[in-house]
């Protein structure tokens, strides 16, 4: 994700993440059916996610793990925390 994720709506972020997942799945050569079999998540759920619809967090984690993208998600969360901390410090210093 780009640095502008803090300014995107939740829906926009979901669509971005879904597109990145679909790209990673295809790059790995995995079909939706294969991911479904490996994770136990229905193909319909995977299709909905790739279309930018909500899925449960546990399913999201399982999908990322299957395409070896869980580390990138963890890195993203760490960057978000860091940027939020910096933004809070900046606001406090600006007062």
Secondary structure, 3 states (H helix, E strand, C coil): CCHHHHHCCHHHHHHHHHHHHHHHHHHCCCCHHHHHHHHCCCHHHHHHHHCCCCCCHHHHHHHHHHCCCHHHHHHHHHHHHHHHHHHHHHHHHHC
